[in-house]
Amino acid sequence: MHGKFDDLGRFADPSVLILTSLSDGPKHDYAIMTDVAAFSGVGMEPGTLYGALSRLEKRGWIRPLDTDERRRPYQITAAGQSVLAEQLKTMRVTASGRLTGGTTAARDTWDGQPALAPDGRTVVDGSAFGRTAVGL
């Protein structure tokens, strides 16, 4: 992250940013870094990326795909989608509760509406990252 808040430390967890990037399809390392920078404004160094990729893979939240080129693409797993949905929901609840002084009932809805997709699955708004994830 390179900007006016650099001296305050990290605001965005690299794992959440990577999972968010992979939520719209497989990407290789450089494409993940470029996408994260584009949707979040966070510049991720290679060491940070590879460390987070390794941790995410060990937890089963992403998996590498076969490649016949130099770069290896990664794909988010169903478990990773679930974790991402929960993390984004927690961020949303925290932000809306603290910024609006919301109650528990207010945090269970967004704009007064239940946070459900037409098929009944929970929809998690990741607008802070320009994405929306649907919980499985």
C-alpha positions as CSV (number, residue, x, y, z in Angstrom):
1,M,0.0,0.0,0.0
2,H,1.5,3.2,-1.1
3,G,-0.2,6.4,-0.2
4,K,-1.0,9.0,2.4
5,F,-1.8,6.4,5.1
6,D,1.4,4.3,4.8
7,D,2.6,5.4,8.2
8,L,-0.5,4.0,9.9
9,G,0.3,0.4,9.0
10,R,-1.8,-2.2,7.1
11,F,-5.6,-1.7,6.8
12,A,-6.3,-4.5,4.4
13,D,-5.4,-8.1,5.0
14,P,-3.5,-9.5,1.9
15,S,-5.5,-12.8,2.2
16,V,-8.8,-11.0,1.9
17,L,-7.6,-9.0,-1.1
18,I,-6.3,-12.1,-2.8
19,L,-9.5,-14.0,-2.2
20,T,-11.5,-11.0,-3.5
21,S,-9.4,-10.9,-6.7
22,L,-9.8,-14.6,-7.3
23,S,-13.6,-14.4,-6.7
24,D,-14.2,-13.4,-10.3
25,G,-11.9,-16.1,-11.8
26,P,-8.5,-17.7,-11.8
27,K,-5.4,-15.4,-12.0
28,H,-1.6,-15.8,-11.9
29,D,0.6,-13.9,-9.4
30,Y,1.2,-10.7,-11.4
31,A,-2.5,-10.5,-12.5
32,I,-3.5,-10.8,-8.8
33,M,-1.2,-8.0,-7.8
34,T,-2.5,-5.8,-10.7
35,D,-6.1,-6.5,-9.9
36,V,-5.7,-5.9,-6.2
37,A,-4.1,-2.5,-6.9
38,A,-6.8,-1.6,-9.4
39,F,-9.8,-2.4,-7.1
40,S,-8.4,-1.5,-3.7
41,G,-5.5,0.9,-4.3
42,V,-3.2,-1.4,-2.3
43,G,0.1,-2.2,-3.8
44,M,1.3,-5.7,-2.8
45,E,4.9,-6.6,-2.8
46,P,5.9,-10.0,-4.2
47,G,7.0,-11.4,-0.8
48,T,3.6,-10.5,0.7
49,L,1.8,-12.0,-2.2
50,Y,3.7,-15.3,-2.2
51,G,3.5,-15.7,1.6
52,A,-0.2,-15.1,1.5
53,L,-0.7,-17.5,-1.4
54,S,1.2,-20.2,0.5
55,R,-1.0,-19.7,3.6
56,L,-4.2,-19.7,1.6
57,E,-3.2,-22.9,-0.3
58,K,-2.3,-24.7,3.0
59,R,-5.8,-23.8,4.4
60,G,-7.5,-25.1,1.2
61,W,-8.9,-21.7,0.4
62,I,-7.2,-21.5,-3.0
63,R,-5.7,-24.1,-5.3
64,P,-3.0,-23.8,-8.0
65,L,-4.1,-24.8,-11.5
66,D,-2.1,-26.7,-14.1
67,T,0.0,-24.5,-16.3
68,D,2.2,-25.0,-19.3
69,E,3.7,-21.5,-19.0
70,R,6.0,-19.9,-16.5
71,R,3.2,-18.4,-14.4
72,R,0.9,-20.6,-12.3
73,P,-2.7,-19.5,-12.0
74,Y,-4.7,-19.9,-8.7
75,Q,-8.4,-20.5,-8.2
76,I,-10.5,-19.8,-5.2
77,T,-12.1,-22.9,-3.7
78,A,-15.6,-23.3,-2.3
79,A,-14.1,-23.1,1.2
80,G,-12.3,-19.9,0.2
81,Q,-15.5,-18.4,-1.1
82,S,-17.2,-19.1,2.2
83,V,-14.4,-17.6,4.2
84,L,-14.3,-14.5,1.9
85,A,-18.1,-14.1,2.3
86,E,-17.8,-14.2,6.1
87,Q,-14.8,-11.8,6.2
88,L,-16.6,-9.3,4.0
89,K,-19.8,-9.6,6.1
90,T,-17.8,-9.0,9.2
91,M,-16.2,-5.9,7.7
92,R,-19.6,-4.6,6.6
93,V,-21.2,-5.2,9.9
94,T,-18.3,-3.6,11.8
95,A,-18.3,-0.6,9.5
96,S,-22.0,-0.1,9.4
97,G,-22.4,-0.7,13.2
98,R,-19.7,1.7,14.1
99,L,-20.4,4.4,11.6
100,T,-24.2,4.4,12.1
101,G,-24.3,3.4,15.8
102,G,-26.5,0.5,14.5
103,T,-28.1,-2.2,16.7
104,T,-27.9,-5.9,16.1
105,A,-31.1,-5.8,14.1
106,A,-29.7,-3.0,11.9
107,R,-26.5,-5.0,11.3
108,D,-28.5,-8.0,10.1
109,T,-29.9,-6.0,7.2
110,W,-28.5,-3.7,4.6
111,D,-30.4,-0.5,3.8
112,G,-33.4,-2.0,5.7
113,Q,-33.5,-5.1,3.5
114,P,-32.4,-8.7,4.4
115,A,-29.1,-9.5,2.9
116,L,-30.3,-12.5,0.8
117,A,-30.0,-13.5,-2.8
118,P,-33.2,-14.6,-4.7
119,D,-32.3,-18.2,-4.0
120,G,-32.0,-17.5,-0.3
121,R,-28.2,-17.5,0.0
122,T,-26.6,-14.7,1.9
123,V,-25.2,-11.9,-0.2
124,V,-22.2,-10.1,1.2
125,D,-21.5,-6.7,-0.2
126,G,-17.8,-6.2,-0.7
127,S,-18.2,-2.7,-2.1
128,A,-15.1,-1.6,-0.3
129,F,-13.4,-3.8,-2.8
130,G,-15.7,-3.3,-5.7
131,R,-17.0,-6.8,-5.6
132,T,-19.9,-8.8,-4.3
133,A,-19.6,-12.3,-3.0
134,V,-22.4,-14.8,-2.5
135,G,-22.1,-17.2,0.4
136,L,-22.4,-20.8,-0.4
